[in-house]
């Protein structure tokens, strides 16, 4: 009986160690996407294949890159950002260097979603979906 108990405890310890070494997705590369959103004083807006996301570097859960796009009625925007994966390794957060924040989700190995939030007089929200360029 003691041998079974010892084996069970050892198995649980190994399972716990295995769970703590979670897979961190590699998102380095180029992504293209579309968006829909709402902009204060403009209203609803959307476009397909209007966004480019380039993740230029990643070290563990941290990453950085550039986001560019041709936003309807808003002109072309290009900006850098840095981001971090949450502990679930599916949710991530990005701080854009000039303004705004994104909450991201890994939908599949080749698809991610960003929810963009910006406050103030030019407040806006966007839902962006990106697909990895292969």
N, CA, C and O atoms as CSV, one atom per row, in Angstrom:
chain,resi,resn,atom,element,x,y,z
A,1,UNK,N,N,0.815,-1.184,0.000
A,1,UNK,CA,C,0.000,0.000,0.000
A,1,UNK,C,C,0.862,1.253,0.000
A,1,UNK,O,O,0.551,2.231,-0.679
A,2,UNK,N,N,1.953,1.217,0.769
A,2,UNK,CA,C,2.856,2.365,0.830
A,2,UNK,C,C,3.508,2.602,-0.530
A,2,UNK,O,O,3.744,3.750,-0.908
A,3,UNK,N,N,3.803,1.531,-1.272
A,3,UNK,CA,C,4.413,1.660,-2.593
A,3,UNK,C,C,3.454,2.352,-3.568
A,3,UNK,O,O,3.881,3.169,-4.384
A,4,UNK,N,N,2.174,2.032,-3.485
A,4,UNK,CA,C,1.172,2.657,-4.360
A,4,UNK,C,C,1.054,4.138,-4.034
A,4,UNK,O,O,0.971,4.979,-4.929
A,5,UNK,N,N,1.049,4.448,-2.729
A,5,UNK,CA,C,0.956,5.841,-2.301
A,5,UNK,C,C,2.184,6.627,-2.775
A,5,UNK,O,O,2.044,7.748,-3.264
A,6,UNK,N,N,3.356,6.065,-2.639
A,6,UNK,CA,C,4.585,6.717,-3.082
A,6,UNK,C,C,4.558,6.935,-4.593
A,6,UNK,O,O,4.917,8.007,-5.080
A,7,UNK,N,N,4.132,5.915,-5.325
A,7,UNK,CA,C,4.034,6.033,-6.779
A,7,UNK,C,C,3.045,7.136,-7.171
A,7,UNK,O,O,3.329,7.915,-8.081
A,8,UNK,N,N,1.903,7.214,-6.509
A,8,UNK,CA,C,0.879,8.220,-6.801
A,8,UNK,C,C,1.413,9.625,-6.542
A,8,UNK,O,O,1.208,10.524,-7.358
A,9,UNK,N,N,2.090,9.823,-5.424
A,9,UNK,CA,C,2.667,11.133,-5.096
A,9,UNK,C,C,3.719,11.509,-6.137
A,9,UNK,O,O,3.744,12.651,-6.596
A,10,UNK,N,N,4.577,10.582,-6.512
A,10,UNK,CA,C,5.608,10.856,-7.513
A,10,UNK,C,C,4.988,11.205,-8.862
A,10,UNK,O,O,5.453,12.120,-9.542
A,11,UNK,N,N,3.947,10.485,-9.248
A,11,UNK,CA,C,3.273,10.755,-10.522
A,11,UNK,C,C,2.635,12.141,-10.512
A,11,UNK,O,O,2.716,12.864,-11.506
A,12,UNK,N,N,2.009,12.516,-9.415
A,12,UNK,CA,C,1.408,13.853,-9.309
A,12,UNK,C,C,2.465,14.951,-9.370
A,12,UNK,O,O,2.243,15.996,-9.982
A,13,UNK,N,N,3.604,14.718,-8.742
A,13,UNK,CA,C,4.687,15.712,-8.782
A,13,UNK,C,C,5.199,15.888,-10.202
A,13,UNK,O,O,5.412,17.017,-10.644
A,14,UNK,N,N,5.397,14.803,-10.915
A,14,UNK,CA,C,5.868,14.894,-12.304
A,14,UNK,C,C,4.836,15.571,-13.196
A,14,UNK,O,O,5.201,16.349,-14.077
A,15,UNK,N,N,3.570,15.292,-12.985
A,15,UNK,CA,C,2.513,15.918,-13.775
A,15,UNK,C,C,2.481,17.416,-13.514
A,15,UNK,O,O,2.298,18.201,-14.444
A,16,UNK,N,N,2.657,17.820,-12.266
A,16,UNK,CA,C,2.656,19.238,-11.915
A,16,UNK,C,C,3.841,19.947,-12.557
A,16,UNK,O,O,3.688,21.052,-13.078
A,17,UNK,N,N,5.006,19.338,-12.529
A,17,UNK,CA,C,6.187,19.925,-13.162
A,17,UNK,C,C,5.955,20.056,-14.655
A,17,UNK,O,O,6.317,21.076,-15.242
A,18,UNK,N,N,5.372,19.068,-15.276
A,18,UNK,CA,C,5.087,19.125,-16.701
A,18,UNK,C,C,4.118,20.241,-17.050
A,18,UNK,O,O,4.271,20.886,-18.087
A,19,UNK,N,N,3.124,20.482,-16.205
A,19,UNK,CA,C,2.156,21.545,-16.462
A,19,UNK,C,C,2.775,22.925,-16.331
A,19,UNK,O,O,2.332,23.854,-17.006
A,20,UNK,N,N,3.786,23.090,-15.484
A,20,UNK,CA,C,4.377,24.409,-15.276
A,20,UNK,C,C,5.305,24.815,-16.414
A,20,UNK,O,O,5.653,25.992,-16.514
A,21,UNK,N,N,5.712,23.904,-17.261
A,21,UNK,CA,C,6.558,24.222,-18.405
A,21,UNK,C,C,5.659,24.304,-19.632
A,21,UNK,O,O,5.677,23.423,-20.491
A,22,UNK,N,N,4.879,25.364,-19.699
A,22,UNK,CA,C,3.903,25.521,-20.771
A,22,UNK,C,C,4.568,26.022,-22.053
A,22,UNK,O,O,5.573,26.733,-22.021
A,23,UNK,N,N,3.988,25.638,-23.153
A,23,UNK,CA,C,4.460,26.044,-24.469
A,23,UNK,C,C,4.155,27.518,-24.707
A,23,UNK,O,O,3.009,27.944,-24.566
A,24,UNK,N,N,5.166,28.294,-25.063
A,24,UNK,CA,C,4.984,29.705,-25.411
A,24,UNK,C,C,4.995,29.797,-26.930
A,24,UNK,O,O,5.989,29.431,-27.557
A,25,UNK,N,N,3.905,30.280,-27.541
A,25,UNK,CA,C,3.854,30.357,-29.005
A,25,UNK,C,C,4.914,31.303,-29.561
A,25,UNK,O,O,5.189,32.352,-28.977
A,26,UNK,N,N,5.499,30.929,-30.681
A,26,UNK,CA,C,6.431,31.803,-31.391
A,26,UNK,C,C,5.629,32.597,-32.412
A,26,UNK,O,O,5.127,32.032,-33.383
A,27,UNK,N,N,5.505,33.906,-32.197
A,27,UNK,CA,C,4.703,34.736,-33.101
A,27,UNK,C,C,5.574,35.645,-33.966
A,27,UNK,O,O,5.058,36.544,-34.631
A,28,UNK,N,N,6.889,35.421,-33.965
A,28,UNK,CA,C,7.784,36.223,-34.803
A,28,UNK,C,C,7.423,36.011,-36.262
A,28,UNK,O,O,7.187,34.883,-36.697
A,29,UNK,N,N,7.382,37.102,-37.013
A,29,UNK,CA,C,7.087,37.017,-38.438
A,29,UNK,C,C,6.117,38.097,-38.864
A,29,UNK,O,O,5.824,39.027,-38.113
A,30,UNK,N,N,5.628,37.959,-40.080
A,30,UNK,CA,C,4.715,38.927,-40.673
A,30,UNK,C,C,3.290,38.396,-40.660
A,30,UNK,O,O,3.049,37.214,-40.906
A,31,UNK,N,N,2.358,39.283,-40.369
A,31,UNK,CA,C,0.940,38.965,-40.283
A,31,UNK,C,C,0.167,40.026,-41.065
A,31,UNK,O,O,0.551,41.195,-41.061
A,32,UNK,N,N,-0.893,39.638,-41.722
A,32,UNK,CA,C,-1.750,40.591,-42.414
A,32,UNK,C,C,-3.164,40.442,-41.887
A,32,UNK,O,O,-3.591,39.350,-41.515
A,33,UNK,N,N,-3.894,41.568,-41.859
A,33,UNK,CA,C,-5.207,41.470,-41.245
A,33,UNK,C,C,-6.209,42.504,-41.675
A,33,UNK,O,O,-5.927,43.412,-42.458
A,34,UNK,N,N,-7.385,42.330,-41.132
A,34,UNK,CA,C,-8.511,43.219,-41.387
A,34,UNK,C,C,-9.017,43.731,-40.040
A,34,UNK,O,O,-8.630,43.234,-38.982
A,35,UNK,N,N,-9.890,44.730,-40.105
A,35,UNK,CA,C,-10.406,45.282,-38.862
A,35,UNK,C,C,-11.836,45.768,-39.029
A,35,UNK,O,O,-12.326,45.992,-40.135
A,36,UNK,N,N,-12.482,45.919,-37.879
A,36,UNK,CA,C,-13.730,46.652,-37.778
A,36,UNK,C,C,-13.650,47.405,-36.471
A,36,UNK,O,O,-13.046,46.933,-35.507
A,37,UNK,N,N,-14.267,48.588,-36.438
A,37,UNK,CA,C,-14.160,49.365,-35.225
A,37,UNK,C,C,-15.110,50.530,-35.169
A,37,UNK,O,O,-15.985,50.702,-36.017
A,38,UNK,N,N,-14.905,51.326,-34.136
A,38,UNK,CA,C,-15.686,52.527,-33.948
A,38,UNK,C,C,-14.738,53.628,-33.507
A,38,UNK,O,O,-13.927,53.434,-32.601
A,39,UNK,N,N,-14.844,54.812,-34.163
A,39,UNK,CA,C,-13.987,55.955,-33.873
A,39,UNK,C,C,-14.869,57.129,-33.477
A,39,UNK,O,O,-15.840,57.448,-34.163
A,40,UNK,N,N,-14.525,57.771,-32.362
A,40,UNK,CA,C,-15.269,58.942,-31.905
A,40,UNK,C,C,-15.314,60.006,-33.006
A,40,UNK,O,O,-14.296,60.275,-33.645
A,41,UNK,N,N,-16.450,60.596,-33.226
A,41,UNK,CA,C,-16.696,61.643,-34.230
A,41,UNK,C,C,-16.632,61.159,-35.673
A,41,UNK,O,O,-16.793,61.964,-36.591
A,42,UNK,N,N,-16.402,59.869,-35.902
A,42,UNK,CA,C,-16.406,59.318,-37.260
A,42,UNK,C,C,-17.467,58.233,-37.374
A,42,UNK,O,O,-18.238,58.217,-38.334
A,43,UNK,N,N,-17.513,57.324,-36.397
A,43,UNK,CA,C,-18.482,56.245,-36.406
A,43,UNK,C,C,-17.845,54.904,-36.712
A,43,UNK,O,O,-16.654,54.696,-36.482
A,44,UNK,N,N,-18.656,54.001,-37.233
A,44,UNK,CA,C,-18.198,52.643,-37.531
A,44,UNK,C,C,-17.331,52.635,-38.788
A,44,UNK,O,O,-17.557,53.404,-39.723
A,45,UNK,N,N,-16.340,51.757,-38.789
A,45,UNK,CA,C,-15.422,51.644,-39.917
A,45,UNK,C,C,-14.922,50.211,-40.013
A,45,UNK,O,O,-14.892,49.496,-39.011
A,46,UNK,N,N,-14.525,49.782,-41.217
A,46,UNK,CA,C,-13.945,48.442,-41.383
A,46,UNK,C,C,-13.186,48.377,-42.696
A,46,UNK,O,O,-13.403,49.191,-43.593
A,47,UNK,N,N,-12.300,47.407,-42.799
A,47,UNK,CA,C,-11.538,47.177,-44.030
A,47,UNK,C,C,-10.919,45.789,-43.972
A,47,UNK,O,O,-10.609,45.279,-42.895
A,48,UNK,N,N,-10.743,45.181,-45.153
A,48,UNK,CA,C,-10.073,43.887,-45.228
A,48,UNK,C,C,-8.662,44.085,-45.764
A,48,UNK,O,O,-8.417,44.983,-46.570
A,49,UNK,N,N,-7.746,43.249,-45.318
A,49,UNK,CA,C,-6.337,43.286,-45.741
A,49,UNK,C,C,-5.748,44.696,-45.699
A,49,UNK,O,O,-5.038,45.112,-46.615
A,50,UNK,N,N,-6.053,45.423,-44.625
A,50,UNK,CA,C,-5.580,46.791,-44.492
A,50,UNK,C,C,-4.469,46.942,-43.456
A,50,UNK,O,O,-3.889,48.021,-43.327
A,51,UNK,N,N,-4.169,45.885,-42.723
A,51,UNK,CA,C,-3.213,45.976,-41.625
A,51,UNK,C,C,-2.037,45.023,-41.832
A,51,UNK,O,O,-2.186,43.935,-42.389
A,52,UNK,N,N,-0.881,45.454,-41.375
A,52,UNK,CA,C,0.315,44.615,-41.383
A,52,UNK,C,C,0.929,44.652,-39.993
A,52,UNK,O,O,1.185,45.723,-39.442
A,53,UNK,N,N,1.159,43.491,-39.441
A,53,UNK,CA,C,1.774,43.344,-38.132
A,53,UNK,C,C,3.095,42.615,-38.327
A,53,UNK,O,O,3.129,41.528,-38.905
A,54,UNK,N,N,4.176,43.206,-37.850
A,54,UNK,CA,C,5.480,42.555,-37.951
A,54,UNK,C,C,6.036,42.389,-36.543
A,54,UNK,O,O,6.379,43.362,-35.872
A,55,UNK,N,N,6.118,41.126,-36.109
A,55,UNK,CA,C,6.755,40.821,-34.825
A,55,UNK,C,C,8.226,40.561,-35.148
A,55,UNK,O,O,8.568,39.536,-35.738
A,56,UNK,N,N,9.083,41.489,-34.762
A,56,UNK,CA,C,10.498,41.406,-35.157
A,56,UNK,C,C,11.358,40.635,-34.173
A,56,UNK,O,O,12.393,40.089,-34.553
A,57,UNK,N,N,10.945,40.584,-32.916
A,57,UNK,CA,C,11.745,39.837,-31.940
A,57,UNK,C,C,10.872,39.330,-30.805
A,57,UNK,O,O,9.860,39.936,-30.452
A,58,UNK,N,N,11.293,38.192,-30.240
A,58,UNK,CA,C,10.585,37.587,-29.119
A,58,UNK,C,C,11.592,36.877,-28.239
A,58,UNK,O,O,12.458,36.149,-28.724
A,59,UNK,N,N,11.470,37.097,-26.941
A,59,UNK,CA,C,12.308,36.408,-25.963
A,59,UNK,C,C,11.383,35.888,-24.865
A,59,UNK,O,O,10.953,36.638,-23.989
A,60,UNK,N,N,11.087,34.602,-24.929
A,60,UNK,CA,C,10.146,34.018,-23.983
A,60,UNK,C,C,8.768,34.607,-24.179
A,60,UNK,O,O,8.218,34.561,-25.279
A,61,UNK,N,N,8.206,35.160,-23.116
A,61,UNK,CA,C,6.860,35.735,-23.175
A,61,UNK,C,C,6.846,37.179,-23.662
A,61,UNK,O,O,5.766,37.735,-23.864
A,62,UNK,N,N,8.004,37.806,-23.858
A,62,UNK,CA,C,8.094,39.199,-24.284
A,62,UNK,C,C,8.353,39.291,-25.784
A,62,UNK,O,O,9.066,38.457,-26.343
A,63,UNK,N,N,7.774,40.307,-26.444
A,63,UNK,CA,C,7.987,40.482,-27.882
A,63,UNK,C,C,7.842,41.954,-28.258
A,63,UNK,O,O,7.342,42.759,-27.473
A,64,UNK,N,N,8.285,42.295,-29.464
A,64,UNK,CA,C,8.208,43.675,-29.952
A,64,UNK,C,C,8.097,43.669,-31.466
A,64,UNK,O,O,8.445,42.688,-32.123
A,65,UNK,N,N,7.605,44.784,-32.017
A,65,UNK,CA,C,7.481,44.885,-33.465
A,65,UNK,C,C,6.850,46.184,-33.899
A,65,UNK,O,O,6.885,47.179,-33.175
A,66,UNK,N,N,6.267,46.170,-35.100
A,66,UNK,CA,C,5.620,47.333,-35.696
A,66,UNK,C,C,4.266,46.940,-36.260
A,66,UNK,O,O,4.067,45.814,-36.716
A,67,UNK,N,N,3.339,47.888,-36.221
A,67,UNK,CA,C,2.005,47.723,-36.766
A,67,UNK,C,C,1.754,48.868,-37.737
A,67,UNK,O,O,1.963,50.032,-37.395
A,68,UNK,N,N,1.310,48.545,-38.933
A,68,UNK,CA,C,0.985,49.592,-39.901
A,68,UNK,C,C,-0.331,49.255,-40.564
A,68,UNK,O,O,-0.737,48.095,-40.642
A,69,UNK,N,N,-0.989,50.301,-41.040
A,69,UNK,CA,C,-2.261,50.061,-41.691
A,69,UNK,C,C,-2.810,51.301,-42.347
A,69,UNK,O,O,-2.423,52.425,-42.026
A,70,UNK,N,N,-3.707,51.079,-43.259
A,70,UNK,CA,C,-4.421,52.159,-43.924
A,70,UNK,C,C,-5.834,52.146,-43.366
A,70,UNK,O,O,-6.684,51.372,-43.806
A,71,UNK,N,N,-6.072,53.015,-42.392
A,71,UNK,CA,C,-7.349,53.034,-41.704
A,71,UNK,C,C,-8.301,53.998,-42.404
A,71,UNK,O,O,-7.996,55.181,-42.554
A,72,UNK,N,N,-9.439,53.496,-42.824
A,72,UNK,CA,C,-10.435,54.288,-43.560
A,72,UNK,C,C,-10.726,55.605,-42.852
A,72,UNK,O,O,-11.151,55.627,-41.697
A,73,UNK,N,N,-10.488,56.706,-43.570
A,73,UNK,CA,C,-10.779,58.020,-43.029
A,73,UNK,C,C,-9.782,58.510,-42.011
A,73,UNK,O,O,-9.902,59.632,-41.519
A,74,UNK,N,N,-8.789,57.684,-41.682
A,74,UNK,CA,C,-7.831,58.059,-40.648
A,74,UNK,C,C,-6.411,58.147,-41.185
A,74,UNK,O,O,-5.508,58.577,-40.467
A,75,UNK,N,N,-6.197,57.748,-42.434
A,75,UNK,CA,C,-4.854,57.780,-43.010
A,75,UNK,C,C,-4.029,56.582,-42.609
A,75,UNK,O,O,-4.501,55.676,-41.923
A,76,UNK,N,N,-2.773,56.596,-43.056
A,76,UNK,CA,C,-1.855,55.488,-42.777
A,76,UNK,C,C,-1.206,55.710,-41.420
A,76,UNK,O,O,-0.736,56.805,-41.107
A,77,UNK,N,N,-1.191,54.681,-40.645
A,77,UNK,CA,C,-0.564,54.747,-39.329
A,77,UNK,C,C,0.506,53.678,-39.229
A,77,UNK,O,O,0.296,52.540,-39.647
A,78,UNK,N,N,1.647,54.042,-38.678
A,78,UNK,CA,C,2.746,53.104,-38.458
A,78,UNK,C,C,3.268,53.365,-37.054
A,78,UNK,O,O,3.500,54.512,-36.672
A,79,UNK,N,N,3.448,52.308,-36.298
A,79,UNK,CA,C,3.952,52.511,-34.949
A,79,UNK,C,C,4.533,51.250,-34.353
A,79,UNK,O,O,4.158,50.133,-34.710
A,80,UNK,N,N,5.457,51.458,-33.438
A,80,UNK,CA,C,6.075,50.347,-32.738
A,80,UNK,C,C,5.279,49.967,-31.500
A,80,UNK,O,O,4.431,50.730,-31.035
A,81,UNK,N,N,5.554,48.802,-30.979
A,81,UNK,CA,C,4.881,48.311,-29.781
A,81,UNK,C,C,5.761,47.282,-29.106
A,81,UNK,O,O,6.703,46.758,-29.702
A,82,UNK,N,N,5.445,47.004,-27.867
A,82,UNK,CA,C,6.021,45.855,-27.180
A,82,UNK,C,C,4.881,45.131,-26.480
A,82,UNK,O,O,3.856,45.724,-26.145
A,83,UNK,N,N,5.086,43.836,-26.269
A,83,UNK,CA,C,4.003,43.042,-25.715
A,83,UNK,C,C,4.491,41.943,-24.796
A,83,UNK,O,O,5.684,41.657,-24.696
A,84,UNK,N,N,3.521,41.337,-24.129
A,84,UNK,CA,C,3.817,40.267,-23.183
A,84,UNK,C,C,2.678,39.259,-23.181
A,84,UNK,O,O,1.506,39.633,-23.216
A,85,UNK,N,N,3.033,37.974,-23.140
A,85,UNK,CA,C,2.046,36.907,-23.001
A,85,UNK,C,C,1.661,36.754,-21.537
A,85,UNK,O,O,2.510,36.847,-20.651
A,86,UNK,N,N,0.376,36.517,-21.290
A,86,UNK,CA,C,-0.098,36.169,-19.951
A,86,UNK,C,C,0.342,34.736,-19.643
A,86,UNK,O,O,0.857,34.038,-20.516
A,87,UNK,N,N,0.139,34.314,-18.422
A,87,UNK,CA,C,0.581,32.978,-18.007
A,87,UNK,C,C,-0.110,31.846,-18.752
A,87,UNK,O,O,0.416,30.734,-18.798
A,88,UNK,N,N,-1.294,32.107,-19.346
A,88,UNK,CA,C,-1.966,31.042,-20.101
A,88,UNK,C,C,-1.350,30.831,-21.478
A,88,UNK,O,O,-1.708,29.879,-22.172
A,89,UNK,N,N,-0.419,31.711,-21.888
A,89,UNK,CA,C,0.292,31.647,-23.170
A,89,UNK,C,C,-0.647,31.693,-24.378
A,89,UNK,O,O,-0.258,31.293,-25.475
A,90,UNK,N,N,-1.860,32.168,-24.191
A,90,UNK,CA,C,-2.809,32.370,-25.291
A,90,UNK,C,C,-3.267,33.820,-25.347
A,90,UNK,O,O,-3.601,34.331,-26.416
A,91,UNK,N,N,-3.281,34.474,-24.206
A,91,UNK,CA,C,-3.672,35.873,-24.104
A,91,UNK,C,C,-2.406,36.711,-24.035
A,91,UNK,O,O,-1.443,36.339,-23.365
A,92,UNK,N,N,-2.409,37.847,-24.732
A,92,UNK,CA,C,-1.264,38.746,-24.640
A,92,UNK,C,C,-1.716,40.191,-24.634
A,92,UNK,O,O,-2.841,40.508,-25.018
A,93,UNK,N,N,-0.823,41.062,-24.194
A,93,UNK,CA,C,-1.099,42.486,-24.060
A,93,UNK,C,C,-0.009,43.262,-24.780
A,93,UNK,O,O,1.171,42.918,-24.699
A,94,UNK,N,N,-0.418,44.321,-25.492
A,94,UNK,CA,C,0.544,45.143,-26.219
A,94,UNK,C,C,0.348,46.612,-25.857
A,94,UNK,O,O,-0.784,47.081,-25.739
A,95,UNK,N,N,1.448,47.331,-25.682
A,95,UNK,CA,C,1.424,48.778,-25.497
A,95,UNK,C,C,1.996,49.388,-26.768
A,95,UNK,O,O,3.167,49.182,-27.087
A,96,UNK,N,N,1.170,50.140,-27.496
A,96,UNK,CA,C,1.650,50.827,-28.687
A,96,UNK,C,C,2.393,52.071,-28.231
A,96,UNK,O,O,1.942,52.752,-27.310
A,97,UNK,N,N,3.533,52.386,-28.863
A,97,UNK,CA,C,4.416,53.416,-28.356
A,97,UNK,C,C,3.831,54.824,-28.420
A,97,UNK,O,O,4.127,55.635,-27.543
A,98,UNK,N,N,3.012,55.148,-29.424
A,98,UNK,CA,C,2.481,56.509,-29.454
A,98,UNK,C,C,1.163,56.643,-28.694
A,98,UNK,O,O,0.926,57.688,-28.087
A,99,UNK,N,N,0.298,55.633,-28.702
A,99,UNK,CA,C,-0.912,55.650,-27.882
A,99,UNK,C,C,-1.676,54.352,-28.051
A,99,UNK,O,O,-1.568,53.685,-29.080
A,100,UNK,N,N,-2.440,54.002,-27.046
A,100,UNK,CA,C,-3.331,52.862,-27.130
A,100,UNK,C,C,-2.740,51.544,-26.671
A,100,UNK,O,O,-1.526,51.373,-26.561
A,101,UNK,N,N,-3.655,50.617,-26.407
A,101,UNK,CA,C,-3.308,49.288,-25.905
A,101,UNK,C,C,-4.097,48.237,-26.668
A,101,UNK,O,O,-5.198,48.501,-27.152
A,102,UNK,N,N,-3.523,47.042,-26.770
A,102,UNK,CA,C,-4.188,45.917,-27.401
A,102,UNK,C,C,-4.240,44.742,-26.431
A,102,UNK,O,O,-3.297,44.497,-25.679
A,103,UNK,N,N,-5.351,44.028,-26.463
A,103,UNK,CA,C,-5.470,42.749,-25.772
A,103,UNK,C,C,-5.577,41.711,-26.886
A,103,UNK,O,O,-6.483,41.781,-27.717
A,104,UNK,N,N,-4.665,40.759,-26.906
A,104,UNK,CA,C,-4.617,39.787,-27.984
A,104,UNK,C,C,-4.956,38.385,-27.541
A,104,UNK,O,O,-4.855,38.038,-26.364
A,105,UNK,N,N,-5.362,37.580,-28.518
A,105,UNK,CA,C,-5.661,36.166,-28.280
A,105,UNK,C,C,-5.108,35.331,-29.414
A,105,UNK,O,O,-5.236,35.702,-30.581
A,106,UNK,N,N,-4.494,34.207,-29.083
A,106,UNK,CA,C,-4.064,33.242,-30.079
A,106,UNK,C,C,-5.291,32.402,-30.427
A,106,UNK,O,O,-5.804,31.673,-29.579
A,107,UNK,N,N,-5.761,32.500,-31.664
A,107,UNK,CA,C,-6.917,31.715,-32.099
A,107,UNK,C,C,-6.484,30.376,-32.691
A,107,UNK,O,O,-7.191,29.375,-32.569
A,108,UNK,N,N,-5.313,30.368,-33.335
A,108,UNK,CA,C,-4.707,29.144,-33.870
A,108,UNK,C,C,-3.235,29.460,-34.110
A,108,UNK,O,O,-2.794,30.576,-33.836
A,109,UNK,N,N,-2.465,28.491,-34.620
A,109,UNK,CA,C,-1.049,28.739,-34.893
A,109,UNK,C,C,-0.845,29.875,-35.892
A,109,UNK,O,O,0.196,30.531,-35.871
A,110,UNK,N,N,-1.813,30.112,-36.755
A,110,UNK,CA,C,-1.661,31.101,-37.812
A,110,UNK,C,C,-2.695,32.221,-37.768
A,110,UNK,O,O,-2.817,32.972,-38.736
A,111,UNK,N,N,-3.447,32.353,-36.669
A,111,UNK,CA,C,-4.457,33.397,-36.553
A,111,UNK,C,C,-4.434,33.994,-35.148
A,111,UNK,O,O,-4.455,33.276,-34.148
A,112,UNK,N,N,-4.390,35.329,-35.098
A,112,UNK,CA,C,-4.481,36.030,-33.816
A,112,UNK,C,C,-5.514,37.146,-33.926
A,112,UNK,O,O,-5.795,37.653,-35.012
A,113,UNK,N,N,-6.065,37.510,-32.784
A,113,UNK,CA,C,-7.018,38.611,-32.727
A,113,UNK,C,C,-6.473,39.663,-31.776
A,113,UNK,O,O,-5.932,39.339,-30.718
A,114,UNK,N,N,-6.622,40.942,-32.164
A,114,UNK,CA,C,-6.276,42.053,-31.294
A,114,UNK,C,C,-7.523,42.883,-31.037
A,114,UNK,O,O,-8.294,43.161,-31.955
A,115,UNK,N,N,-7.717,43.274,-29.793
A,115,UNK,CA,C,-8.756,44.219,-29.420
A,115,UNK,C,C,-8.040,45.496,-28.994
A,115,UNK,O,O,-7.360,45.521,-27.969
A,116,UNK,N,N,-8.198,46.558,-29.790
A,116,UNK,CA,C,-7.487,47.815,-29.556
A,116,UNK,C,C,-8.362,48.781,-28.776
A,116,UNK,O,O,-9.554,48.903,-29.054
A,117,UNK,N,N,-7.776,49.472,-27.797
A,117,UNK,CA,C,-8.482,50.436,-26.965
A,117,UNK,C,C,-7.685,51.731,-26.893
A,117,UNK,O,O,-6.483,51.720,-26.626
A,118,UNK,N,N,-8.367,52.846,-27.134
A,118,UNK,CA,C,-7.729,54.158,-27.003
A,118,UNK,C,C,-8.757,55.101,-26.391
A,118,UNK,O,O,-9.907,55.137,-26.829
A,119,UNK,N,N,-8.347,55.864,-25.378
A,119,UNK,CA,C,-9.297,56.766,-24.737
A,119,UNK,C,C,-9.044,58.216,-25.158
A,119,UNK,O,O,-8.141,58.487,-25.950
A,120,UNK,N,N,-9.829,59.130,-24.636
A,120,UNK,CA,C,-9.668,60.551,-24.918
A,120,UNK,C,C,-10.560,61.028,-26.046
A,120,UNK,O,O,-11.459,60.316,-26.494
A,121,UNK,N,N,-10.295,62.257,-26.502
A,121,UNK,CA,C,-11.116,62.875,-27.548
A,121,UNK,C,C,-11.103,62.087,-28.849
A,121,UNK,O,O,-12.092,62.091,-29.582
A,122,UNK,N,N,-10.003,61.413,-29.148
A,122,UNK,CA,C,-9.923,60.596,-30.360
A,122,UNK,C,C,-10.163,59.125,-30.037
A,122,UNK,O,O,-9.685,58.244,-30.752
A,123,UNK,N,N,-10.894,58.861,-28.976
A,123,UNK,CA,C,-11.145,57.498,-28.524
A,123,UNK,C,C,-11.649,56.597,-29.638
A,123,UNK,O,O,-12.414,57.020,-30.505
A,124,UNK,N,N,-11.208,55.354,-29.599
A,124,UNK,CA,C,-11.579,54.379,-30.624
A,124,UNK,C,C,-11.388,52.976,-30.099
A,124,UNK,O,O,-10.621,52.744,-29.165
A,125,UNK,N,N,-12.092,52.046,-30.707
A,125,UNK,CA,C,-11.914,50.622,-30.433
A,125,UNK,C,C,-11.902,49.885,-31.770
A,125,UNK,O,O,-12.619,50.252,-32.700
A,126,UNK,N,N,-11.077,48.841,-31.854
A,126,UNK,CA,C,-11.001,48.041,-33.071
A,126,UNK,C,C,-10.918,46.568,-32.711
A,126,UNK,O,O,-10.355,46.193,-31.682
A,127,UNK,N,N,-11.486,45.746,-33.573
A,127,UNK,CA,C,-11.291,44.301,-33.536
A,127,UNK,C,C,-10.474,43.973,-34.778
A,127,UNK,O,O,-10.951,44.144,-35.900
A,128,UNK,N,N,-9.254,43.504,-34.584
A,128,UNK,CA,C,-8.364,43.155,-35.700
A,128,UNK,C,C,-8.161,41.649,-35.715
A,128,UNK,O,O,-7.982,41.033,-34.664
A,129,UNK,N,N,-8.189,41.056,-36.896
A,129,UNK,CA,C,-7.859,39.632,-37.047
A,129,UNK,C,C,-6.697,39.513,-38.018
A,129,UNK,O,O,-6.760,40.006,-39.144
A,130,UNK,N,N,-5.635,38.852,-37.571
A,130,UNK,CA,C,-4.422,38.706,-38.375
A,130,UNK,C,C,-4.160,37.255,-38.711
A,130,UNK,O,O,-4.426,36.353,-37.916
A,131,UNK,N,N,-3.626,37.046,-39.920
A,131,UNK,CA,C,-3.236,35.722,-40.388
A,131,UNK,C,C,-1.746,35.757,-40.730
A,131,UNK,O,O,-1.260,36.700,-41.354
A,132,UNK,N,N,-1.041,34.720,-40.312
A,132,UNK,CA,C,0.405,34.651,-40.549
A,132,UNK,C,C,0.693,34.565,-42.041
A,132,UNK,O,O,0.055,33.804,-42.768
A,133,UNK,N,N,1.672,35.363,-42.490
A,133,UNK,CA,C,2.108,35.312,-43.896
A,133,UNK,C,C,3.181,34.232,-43.969
A,133,UNK,O,O,4.183,34.294,-43.257
A,134,UNK,N,N,2.966,33.244,-44.829
A,134,UNK,CA,C,3.939,32.133,-44.932
A,134,UNK,C,C,4.825,32.289,-46.141
A,134,UNK,O,O,5.695,31.452,-46.381
